């Protein structure tokens, strides 16, 4: 999944021949899963039609402060466009538009929107080779970078004038790659590896029966998704679950039993920075697993159970740099029991679920948790969706690295 997926991109098109390439750029943004809103300068309409960009972006295209063709002359609010966007890309950015941006010359909708935008702004210059190195253009670049904007440098090659040199707008594929790399580099968990356990475990009784539990895996999958969105490389070790995850930063490791989950976790542990144990691991398993299907013969049937290995505690014993987060599901003496768990398993943070809270636990889309850290600081949270709880947990991980 692209880092641009779900992002709202404001594309500002100014009047240079490279404007024709914005058709491809819009398509690439849409393919990456972004929402695109195009704003054009009046001059750019000589190079590509608003209809083309509006069809490709699936949105109306704006180029003036009000729609002359409308009876009611509706106002196109540059402030709203500016607030809507997650990022603004000005491509092609002509020498004229760059100079206006650098000096606040606000005589069209694109510049007014640029001046209103609070999001990161990228600009991809496009002009002839001599214009590209003219001191006034260089001054515009310098000022715009100083203001916090990011330049997507022009490329060398054949120019529309017939000359050859530096000044060609970066190719649409290169603009996309530049934005993805730049945004990924800014993600707070970029370069961090997180091991997450999720779902139930199934403990075999015979070839067709098992002991399991009702965990859907949703909490762990939501955490995995959220950590990946923040740039982390995630290893998701999951017991049987119907849920799917589609993110190329998530390595999916399916397991069935507690023993398989234990082995998978120990395979990856030494290399990870964080472990989040959200799985509902079976505490006991049948001591003997019948090779054949067990026949119903006697009136009573007793299965002898033995303890499974405590995965989290075993990781707590050997941890070095790893930040360990465990879950605790309690019905009484919640805080005290959770604190004991921190000590027993050598954890850094416990996410406590109290079954006394309405809307918490299995089978609900919501959860109400309390964070308790290794210094026993207790932080109760509101009842939230599991996605929002996942976000809070990932924020705790981010705080661990940056606070
Ligand atoms: N856990 C684990 N391996 C196990 C059992 C639990 O990794 N064999 C992890 C769970 O993923 C969870 C935490 O340990 O993060 C839960 O601890 P556990 O001791 O099982 O607590 P509860 O099930 O909440 O309660 P109890 O103390 O009654 O067992």
Boltz pocket constraint, residues with backbone or C-beta under 6 A from the ligand:
constraints:
  - pocket:
      binder: B
      contacts: [[A, 197], [A, 258], [A, 277], [A, 278], [A, 279], [A, 280], [A, 281], [A, 282], [A, 283], [A, 308], [A, 309], [A, 310], [A, 311], [A, 312], [A, 313], [A, 325], [A, 326], [A, 327], [A, 328], [A, 329], [A, 330], [A, 341]]
      max_distance: 6.0
